[in-house]
């Protein structure tokens, strides 16, 4: 992990993915199906996503969408 790495919250990921936060939480509850890797903070309910993982995840989905079009 890089020292100044940026993390996104569930709300930020939901906004980028154009999903509701509830959808993100629902997917997390079944193992994160279709989401970038998440990090759950110890002794907290907070879930974060590394910005670099989110970027890769978005790029993969854009490539898949362009192949379907």
C-alpha positions as CSV (number, residue, x, y, z in Angstrom):
1,X,0.0,0.0,0.0
2,X,1.3,3.4,-0.9
3,X,1.7,6.0,1.7
4,X,-0.6,8.6,0.2
5,X,-3.0,6.2,-1.5
6,X,-6.5,7.5,-1.9
7,X,-9.6,5.6,-0.7
8,X,-13.2,5.9,-1.7
9,X,-16.3,5.4,0.5
10,X,-19.3,3.3,-0.5
11,X,-21.1,6.6,-1.4
12,X,-18.3,7.7,-3.6
13,X,-18.1,4.4,-5.4
14,X,-21.9,4.4,-5.8
15,X,-21.7,7.8,-7.4
16,X,-18.9,6.8,-9.8
17,X,-20.7,3.5,-10.8
18,X,-24.1,5.1,-11.0
19,X,-25.5,2.7,-8.4
20,X,-27.2,3.3,-5.2
21,X,-25.2,2.9,-1.9
22,X,-27.8,0.2,-1.0
23,X,-26.8,-1.8,-4.1
24,X,-23.1,-1.6,-3.1
25,X,-23.9,-2.8,0.4
26,X,-26.2,-5.6,-1.0
27,X,-23.3,-6.8,-3.2
28,X,-20.9,-6.6,-0.3
29,X,-23.2,-8.7,1.8
30,X,-22.8,-11.5,-0.8
31,X,-19.1,-11.4,-1.1
32,X,-18.6,-8.2,-3.1
33,X,-20.0,-9.8,-6.3
34,X,-19.0,-7.5,-9.2
35,X,-17.2,-4.9,-7.1
36,X,-13.6,-3.9,-6.7
37,X,-11.8,-5.3,-3.7
38,X,-12.9,-3.7,-0.4
39,X,-11.3,-3.0,2.9
40,X,-13.3,-3.2,6.1
41,X,-11.8,-1.1,8.9
42,X,-11.3,-3.0,12.1
43,X,-13.8,-2.2,14.9
44,X,-15.9,-0.2,12.4
45,X,-18.6,-0.8,9.9
46,X,-16.8,1.5,7.4
47,X,-15.9,-0.1,4.1
48,X,-13.4,1.6,1.8
49,X,-12.1,0.9,-1.7
50,X,-8.6,1.8,-3.0
51,X,-8.9,4.4,-5.8
52,X,-6.4,2.4,-7.9
53,X,-8.6,-0.7,-7.6
54,X,-11.7,1.3,-8.5
55,X,-9.9,2.8,-11.6
56,X,-8.9,-0.7,-12.8
57,X,-12.5,-2.0,-12.2
58,X,-14.0,0.9,-14.2
59,X,-11.5,0.4,-17.0
60,X,-12.3,-3.4,-17.2
61,X,-16.0,-2.6,-17.4
62,X,-15.5,0.0,-20.0
63,X,-13.6,-2.5,-22.1
64,X,-16.3,-5.1,-21.8
65,X,-19.0,-2.5,-22.7
66,X,-17.1,-1.4,-25.8
67,X,-16.7,-5.0,-26.9
68,X,-20.5,-5.6,-26.5
69,X,-21.4,-2.4,-28.5
